[in-house]
Amino acid sequence: MANDIDPRLTPAQRFGRELARIRKDTGLSQVALSKHLECSSSLVAHVELAARNPSADFARRCDAYFGTDDHFTRLQRHIASAGAAPGWYIRWSTEVEPRARALRSWDPLLIPGLLQTEDYARALFAGGLAKSMDEIEAKVTARMRRQSILEGDNPPVVWALIEEGVLHRRIGGPEVMFGQMTHLATMAERPNITIQLVPSDTQCTVGYSSGFILAELPDSPTVVSVESLERGVVSCEHDHVCHVWDRYDKLRSEAHRAPESLNRIREAQDQWKAKM
């Protein structure tokens, strides 16, 4: 299926865009398709414009005719889910990140979890509310396991925005920070990972409230995880996703370009090495 659908479309707009694309690729007019689907041509037109929501039966007929397995059926389910449950919550680490084709994050306080070293993560958890070494090690293991999505033949594209002061915020000792800067620089050189630093003195204040991650999924609405005091709030509610995406775009407009960001990471690496 196509991978260039605007992730900020509503579920109904995604369905309509896909129907129009596949119909045109097949060489059918709306009238011709309506005959195959045994419905009116006006219904096809309205669905493509997202002026009407497709029924589950309409989606099944589309899949049957085009031979698209359950592609349209799944898109239709997202429409129903968005209408019935705006606060749709799902498990981020097991249901979202492993399926993501693109991840866009903003981190104002720490190195992003996907880019942390084991030592950095351990120092972070040790300084938190963990009650035992076993709990700390369990958290570290879970974080390292989460990073497995960056390996393999088809890792997601990652755009990571990081507040520049994070590079100089001591987590653990100089050795931990030197290792973290070394790892961050290495990751920044991967073709699927772009790291950009947002200057600490930026006048942009939209990112001060919390960090977040936007996950673009194949054949599904974009999902956002926004950090709170205890846990991330995960949602695919359209207005919420668009609001967070606008914050991301504003922050990225203030960020250093990737090559300049990499130079600053390497400067921080040298500074931490000098303190060892």
Secondary structure, DSSP 4 states (H G I P E B T S, - for coil): --S-S-TTS-HHHHHHHHHHHHHHHHT--HHHHHHHHTS-HHHHHHHHTTSSPPPHHHHHHHHHHHT-TTHHHHHHHHHHHHHH-TT----IIIIIGGG-SEEEEEESSS--GGG--HHHHHHHHHTTT--SHHHHHHHHHHHHHHGGGGSSSSPPEEEEEEEGGGGGS-SS-HHHHHHHHHHHHHHHTSTTEEEEEEPTT-S--TTSS--EEEEE-TTS--EEEEE-SSSEEEE--HHHHHHHHHHHHHHHHHSPPHHHHHHHHHHHHHHHHHT-
